[in-house]
């Protein structure tokens, strides 16, 4: 139990620091101090190295999002769906919200991923690879099936969709984490508007 508490404290502290300062700017000592760990070897004991800790954090969040997406898709596909682009966009959006470890808040996973991606995209891609994005790929296949846009146009727009979705949800995470009742990002209508926006991206103009 004590070991689990220490591991969780280190992970939470590291992810928060990585989200605000970037992986490269955070030292092992910074992490242990923020986690309240007096044993200077505890990070290495529990995770091996800072790089191993980064890998674990990336996988933890990616797995959670992927499992949520696959669960939602399984339920819809069992009933013959998804039948609309709106349904697919909701599956892309909703699993990437409320990612706090204690399930009571937004957390800082998306901000961590965004800063890590800007610093070392190759490392992020190598960690995720094809292991934790099956739900995302399933969503893309449903978009290809449902969108009336010509294939050559659609593939270009799917790139815009991917970049825009991450940037928007990252901005939302930061705003809501600091103010749960944020006047713009807090209301459910904002996510509904985002769903409509994403549908428009993959629909012919």
C-alpha positions in Angstrom: 0.0 0.0 0.0 2.7 2.4 1.0 4.6 1.6 -2.3 1.4 2.2 -4.3 0.9 5.6 -2.6 4.5 6.6 -3.4 4.3 5.5 -7.0 1.1 7.4 -7.5 2.5 10.5 -5.9 5.6 10.4 -8.1 3.5 9.9 -11.2 1.1 12.8 -10.4 3.9 15.1 -9.5 5.9 14.3 -12.7 3.0 14.6 -15.0 2.0 18.0 -13.5 5.6 19.3 -13.9 6.0 17.9 -17.4 2.7 19.5 -18.4 3.8 23.0 -17.3 7.5 22.9 -18.0 8.1 20.1 -20.4 10.0 16.9 -19.9 13.4 18.2 -20.6 13.2 21.0 -18.1 12.2 18.8 -15.1 14.8 16.9 -13.1 14.4 13.8 -11.0 15.0 16.0 -7.9 12.2 18.3 -9.0 9.8 15.4 -9.3 10.7 13.9 -5.9 10.5 17.2 -4.2 7.0 17.9 -5.6 6.0 14.3 -4.7 7.1 14.7 -1.1 9.6 11.9 -1.4 12.7 12.2 0.8 14.4 9.1 -0.6 16.4 10.4 -3.6 16.4 6.9 -5.2 12.7 6.3 -5.0 12.0 7.3 -8.7 14.6 4.9 -9.9 13.4 2.2 -7.5 9.8 2.4 -8.7 10.3 3.3 -12.4 13.9 2.6 -13.4 14.6 6.0 -14.9 13.0 9.3 -15.8 12.6 8.1 -19.4 10.8 5.0 -18.1 8.5 7.1 -16.0 7.7 9.3 -19.1 6.9 6.1 -21.0 4.6 4.9 -18.2 2.7 8.2 -18.1 2.2 8.3 -21.8 0.9 4.7 -21.9 -1.4 5.2 -18.8 -3.3 8.0 -20.4 -3.3 6.6 -23.9 -4.6 3.3 -22.6 -7.4 5.0 -20.7 -8.5 7.0 -23.7 -8.3 4.0 -26.0 -10.2 1.7 -23.7 -13.0 4.3 -23.4 -13.2 4.8 -27.1 -13.3 1.1 -27.9 -16.0 0.5 -25.2 -18.2 3.2 -26.8 -17.6 1.9 -30.3 -18.3 -1.7 -29.2 -21.7 -0.6 -27.8 -22.6 1.4 -31.0 -21.4 -1.3 -33.4 -23.4 -3.9 -31.5 -26.5 -1.9 -32.5 -25.4 -1.4 -36.1 -23.8 2.0 -35.6 -22.4 4.4 -35.5 -24.8 5.9 -38.0 -23.8 9.5 -38.0 -20.7 11.6 -38.0 -21.9 13.3 -34.8 -21.7 10.0 -32.9 -18.2 9.3 -34.1 -17.0 12.8 -33.1 -18.4 12.4 -29.6 -16.3 9.2 -29.3 -13.3 11.1 -30.4 -14.0 13.9 -27.9 -15.5 12.6 -24.7 -12.9 9.9 -23.8 -10.3 12.6 -23.8 -12.0 14.6 -21.0 -12.0 14.0 -17.2 -8.6 12.3 -17.3 -7.6 13.0 -13.7 -6.3 9.9 -11.9 -8.8 10.4 -9.1 -11.6 10.7 -11.7 -12.6 14.1 -10.3 -11.4 16.6 -12.7 -9.6 17.1 -16.0 -6.1 16.3 -14.9 -3.1 17.4 -17.0 -2.5 14.5 -19.4 -3.3 16.3 -22.6 -1.0 19.3 -21.7 1.8 16.8 -20.8 1.4 15.1 -24.1 1.3 18.3 -26.0 4.5 19.7 -24.5 6.2 16.3 -24.9 5.1 16.1 -28.5 6.6 19.5 -29.3 9.9 18.6 -27.7 10.2 15.0 -29.0 7.6 13.9 -31.4 9.6 10.9 -32.5 9.8 9.6 -28.9 6.1 10.0 -28.3 5.3 8.2 -31.6 7.6 5.4 -30.6 6.0 4.9 -27.3 2.4 4.9 -28.5 3.1 3.3 -31.9 0.1 1.2 -32.9 -0.5 -0.1 -29.4 -2.9 2.4 -27.9 -4.7 4.1 -30.7 -7.0 1.3 -32.0 -10.1 3.2 -30.9 -8.9 6.3 -32.8 -8.2 4.3 -36.0 -11.6 2.7 -35.7 -13.2 6.2 -35.5 -11.3 7.3 -38.6 -12.6 4.2 -40.5 -16.1 5.1 -39.5 -15.6 8.7 -40.7 -14.3 7.4 -44.0 -17.5 5.3 -44.3 -19.9 8.1 -43.3 -18.4 11.2 -44.8 -19.6 12.3 -48.3 -16.3 14.1 -48.9 -14.1 12.8 -51.8 -11.4 10.5 -50.4 -8.5 12.8 -51.5 -10.1 15.7 -49.7 -11.1 13.7 -46.7 -7.6 12.4 -46.0 -6.2 15.9 -45.9 -9.0 17.0 -43.6 -8.4 14.1 -41.2 -5.0 15.5 -40.6 -6.5 18.9 -39.7 -9.0 17.1 -37.5 -6.3 15.3 -35.6 -4.2 18.4 -35.0 -7.2 20.6 -34.2 -8.8 18.1 -31.8 -5.7 17.7 -29.7 -5.1 21.5 -29.6 -8.7 22.3 -28.6 -9.0 19.7 -26.0 -5.6 20.6 -24.5 -6.8 24.3 -24.3 -10.0 23.1 -22.6 -8.2 20.9 -20.2 -6.0 23.8 -19.0 -8.9 26.2 -18.7 -11.3 23.8 -16.9 -8.6 22.5 -14.6 -8.0 26.0 -13.3 -11.7 26.9 -13.2 -14.2 24.0 -13.3 -17.1 26.5 -13.9 -15.2 28.2 -16.7 -17.8 30.3 -18.6 -16.8 29.1 -22.0 -15.3 25.7 -21.5 -17.4 24.5 -18.6 -20.9 24.2 -20.3 -21.8 21.0 -22.1 -22.9 23.2 -25.0 -19.2 23.9 -25.8 -18.5 20.2 -26.4 -21.6 20.0 -28.5 -20.3 22.9 -30.6 -17.0 21.2 -30.9 -18.7 18.1 -32.2 -20.5 20.1 -34.8 -17.2 21.8 -35.8 -15.5 18.5 -36.3 -18.3 17.2 -38.4 -18.0 20.3 -40.6 -14.3 19.6 -41.1 -14.9 16.3 -42.7 -18.0 17.3 -44.6 -17.7 18.8 -48.2 -18.2 22.5 -48.3 
